[in-house]
């Protein structure tokens, strides 16, 4: 957490205590409502909301593991509004109120939002979640190599494999002096590749199940890529150790590699000046650009004491003009050097991305993906990020090895170890 955000956070906690210990006794005090969130950006957002009107006041309560904190403990002050990631799971309908009454041209016009993400927030046809922001996977490359890259918004896995392979170069001793890209360089990329073969992982309670056939197909696809283009996993890892020790956006500028995998939140928080000659293409899988799993959504808690105030905040937040104010405030306070866009991602309001973002992020001018090309993620358990990092990534890293130094790692053994640990 940055210094400013840390200060703001504790200021918000102070306000929270003051409001609930004192101000509630005053007849003319504004109504307050409580926001639980795992996103520090909402501290700044609530400060702006509170400053421009005096009818109601938002109070922030930060929850590092938001989804796992629900439902609240019996002795906790119940939230009214929930804002964060991993809110779509088996408990969603039990925890939240439907939001359909908010969706109208006079309130929140769903036609202004990305349809695939609106659908993500539905359960059995009712809108329980309103997605707020999302991120997309992409590949960066140096504009010096622009002549090698197709002039289009996105690249498929096959295109990346072929373009990267054509970039490779070896010396007389057979060692790589250039390597366009290697699947084993990035855990998140391996995970994205698995989506090519359908849903390999599905939620089951607080855990997950996996499709052995689809997962095996994904592993074999990656192994074949490595063997065909980069000789072996060892060659990929040796090259990475020797040459790729600078930030990803700088690696491509040094001419040793053609591509680096990165996400929109990582790339666009870097200033336009720092990026220099960096260009990018979205990653397309089966014709779609897959939104990252950690979509940020809003929901109203089923047992909220102040649902009307929470609804007012949602209406305010989902206005294009107000998101422009949020972006301007972040820029003025230099918060945009630590985060990107709206809650560290693209807004789910199309007009914000199309008309406002390019004034803050010049690289996006003419480079935004079409609505119909975006694919929403599946529902996952609250601790999915931890499961990915401790179970799925280690499994994939081991399974894709083309060399003989594989360990006998199974998904079952990794999951068993994870289940005994705490985050």
N, C-alpha and C positions, 0 to 999 in steps of 0.2 A: 504494500500500500504506500503511495507517495506521501510526502510530508503533509501536503495540503489536504489530501483525502483523509489521512489519519486524524488531522486536527478537526476536520469537518465531521468525521465520524464520532469523535468523542464529544464534539459540540452537540451533535444530534442526540447522543445518549443523555447529555446534560439537559437538553430541552425535554426529552422524554420524561426524565425524572421530575422536572419542574412542572410539566403539564399535569402529570398524574398525581403529584403530591399537593399541588397548590391551585393551579388554574381552574380545575374542574369545579371548584366551589364558587366561582364567580359566575353570576348570571349572564354577563355579557361576553364570556369567553367563547372563542370559536369552538365548534365541534372538532374533535380530533379523531384520527383513525390511524391504525398501526399497519405499517408495511414490513413484512418479513422478506428479506432478500439475501442472496449470496453474491450480489453484484454491488460493488462499492460506488458505481456510477449513480445509483439511485439516491445517494446522499446529496450530491449536487442537484439532481433533478428535483428532489423534494424541497430543497432550499429555494429553488426558483419558483416552484409551485406555491410555496408558502408566502413568498415575497410579493407575488403579483395579485393576490386576492386574500380576503380576510374572513371568508365564510367557513373555511375548514382548514385544518392543519395536518399535514402528513408527518408521522413520527416513524423514524427508521429503526428497525431492530435487525442487526446483522447476524446471519446464521451461516457459518462456514459450510455446513452440510445441510443445506436448506431442506432438500427433499427427504432426507433421513430424519429431520426434526419434526416431521408431521406424522400423526396429529400432535398438537402441543401437549406437554405434560399437564397434569391436572392443576398444578399450582402456578402455571404460566398465564400471563395475560395473552388472550387469544388474538391472533392477527385478524385483520380485516381483508387486507390485500396481500397476495403472495406474488413475488416477482423473481424469477430465476430459472435455472436449468433443471432438467431431469424431472419435470413435473408430470410428464405423460407416462403413466405406468398403470399397473393393475388397481391402484388405489384412487385414481383420479376422480372417478364418479362418486366415491364415498366421501372425499375430502372437500370438493368444491361445488359451487352453485353453477347452474347453467347461465350463460351470458347472452342468450339469444335476444333478450329484450333490449340489449344495447346496440344491436345490429340493425340499423336503418339509415336511410339517407339523411335524416335529421340528427343522427347521433354518430355512429361509426358506420360509414358506408363501406361494406365489404368489397365492393367493386374497386376500391382504391388500394386494396391489399393484395398481396400475392396469393392467388387461389390455392396452390399446393400447400402453402403454410396455413391458410385458414382451415383447410381440410384436416391438416395435422392436429389442429386443436379440437376437432370434433370426436365425440364418442357416441355411437348409436344415433347419429344424426343431430345431436345437440352440441352447441359450442360451449365447452367447459374451459378451454384455454384460449387466450388471444396471444399468438406469437408476437413478440416485440422486435426481436432482431435475430439475425442468422449469419453464418459465415460459409464461405465456399472454398474448395481446394483449387489450387492453381500451380502453374509452373512458371518460374521466372527464368529469363535468359538475357544475355547482353544484346543491346540493339546493334552491336557490331556484327552479330550473327543473324540479323533480321532476314537476310537473303536466304538463309537455310530453313526458315520457319514459314509454313503456310500462312497467308494473310487472312486469318479467320479468328473468331472470338475464342474458340476452344480447340483442344487437341485430344484425340482419343488415346487410349493406352497403346494401341498398335502404332499410331503415328509417333508417339514418344519413343517407343522401343526402336523403331526404324531410324528416326532422326538421330537419336542418341548413339545408336550403333555405328552409323555412318561417320560420326564425329570422332570415334575412337582412333587412337594411334599408339603403336608400340615401337620401342627402340630395338636395336640389333640383338639385345639380350632377351628380348621377348617380354619386357616389362612395359606396362602401360604408362605412356607420358601424357595421354589425354583419355578421358573416359566421359562420354556424353551424359550418362546417368546410370545409376545402379539401384535396383529395387531395395536392396538390403541397407541402403543408406538412411532410410526413414521408416520408423515403425508405423506412423499414421498412413503412409503411402501403402504399405503392405495391407493394412486394414481396408483401405479404399479399394484396392484391387479385388479383394474378396467379394465386393459388391457386384462385380461383373458376373458372378455365378449365382446371383440371387441372394436372398436373406440367409446368410450362414449362421447368424446368431439371433435367437428370439428370447424374449423375456419369459421367465417362468417364476412367478412369485417375486421374491427378492433376489433371485439368481437368474440363470439363463440356461438354455439348451442350445446345442449346435447341430448342424446338419453335416454329418461326416462326409457324405458324397460331395456336396458343394465345397466344403472346406478342402477336401483332397484335390478337387479340380483347381481351386485357387492356388494351392501350394505347388502343384505340378506346372501350372502356367508360369508362375514366378521362377521356378527352377529352370524351366526351359528357356525363359528370357535370359537369365544369367548365363547359362551354358552356351547359348547361341551367340550372344553379343559380348559378354565380358569374361568368358572362359570359365570362371569359377567364383564362388562366394569369397574365397580367400583373396583372389585378385581384386575384387571389389573393395574388401575391407582394407587391404594393404594400400590401395590407392587413396582411399578416404583418410587413412592415418597419415599418409605422407603429404597429401596436398590440401585436404579440405578441413582446415582448422580455423578459418575465418567465418564471420557470419554468412549465412546463405546468400544474401544478396550481393556479397562481395566475391564469393567463390566464382561466380560466373564471369565476373569482370576480369579475373586473372587468366582466363583463356584455357584453363586445364579441363574444364567441364562445360557442357552445353546448358544443362538444366539443373535447377534446384526445386524441390517440392516445398511448398509453403502454403499457408492459409491466408485468407484475406485479412484477418485480424492482425497477423504477424507482419504482413507486407505494408499495409496502409497506415500503420502507426509510425512508420519511418517517413521522415519528411521528403518532399519532392526533391529537394536539393541533395539530400543524402543519397537518394536512389540513383541519381545521375542517369546513366545510360541503361537502366534496367527496364525491360519490357516484360509482358506476361501474357499467358493464355490460360483460360479456365480448363480444368480437367473434366473431360466428358467421359462418362462410363455408360455404355449401352445407349448413347444418344442423349443422356441427361447429365446435368451438373449436380452432384449430390450435396445437399446442405449438410454441414457438419452436425454431429449428434447433439451437441449441447445448445440447441435452440433455446433462447430466453423467452419465456412466456409470462403472462399475467393471469391470475385467477383470483376469485373471491372465495374466501374460506366459507365452508358450509355453515359454520356457527359464528360467523362474524357479527359483532355487536353494532357495527356501523357500516352496513353494506352500501347505503346510499352515498356516503362520503367516498367510499372506495370506487363506486361507479363514476362519481364526478372526476376523480383523478384519472381513471381510464379514459373517459371522454376527452379530457384535457390533453392527455398524453398522445392520443391518436389523432391529433390535428396537425397537419403539415406545418402550419405557421409556428406551432409551439415546438416542434422538433427542430425547426430552424433556430429558434431561440436557444434550445439546448446545445446545439452545435456551436453557435456563436459564443455561448457562455464557456464551453469547454476550450475553445480557441483563445478566448480572452484570458482565461486563467491558466493557459498552457497545459490543460489536462489532455489535449489531443496529442501530446508527445508521449503519453503513457498508454492511451487507449485509442481505438479507432471508432468513429461513427457514433451510432446509437447503441449504447450498452456493448461497446467493443465489437460492433458488427454492422451489417447492412440493416437498414430499417425495413420492416415489413410493409411500410407504406411506399408504394411504387414511386409516387411523385417526389418523395424526399430523396430517393436514390437518383432519380433521373434529372431533377431540376436543382437540387441543393447540394448533394454530395460533390459533384464535379467542381464546385466553387471552392471546396475545402481540399479535395483530393483530385488534382488535375489529371492524374493517370487514368481516372475512370471515365473521362470524357470520351464518349463513343465506344466504351468498352464494357458496358453493362450487359449481363446476359438477359435473354428474353424470359418472360414469366413462364412460358410453357416449357422451357428447358430446365427449370429448377425442380429437383426431386426432394421431397421432404424425407427425413429419416423415420425409422421405426420407433416404437415405444421401447424404452429400456428401463431397467431397475434403477433406483436412486443412486446406487454406488457404481454405476456403469464405468465412469472414468477410472476408478480404482481397479475394477475388474479388467478393463482393457490393459492398463499399465502393468498389472501383476500376473495376469493370466494369459490373455490373448496375445499381447506383444511378445512375451517370452516364448510362447508356443510357436508363433509364426516365425520368429527369428531362428529358432532351432530347426523347424520343419523345412524351411526353404534352403537350408545349406546343401550345396552340391558336393561338399567334401566329406571325408570320412570321420570328422571329429564331432558328429552329432551326439547329443546326449539323449538318454532315453526319457525325454520329457513328454508326458501325456497331459491332455487337457484336464483329465480327472485329478491327477496328482497336483497340478498347479492350482486348480480350484479348491482342492482340499486344504492346501497350505494357506491360500488366501482366506478361506472361511475361518481359519483359526486366528487370523491376525486382525488388528484394528488399524484403521487409517491414521 
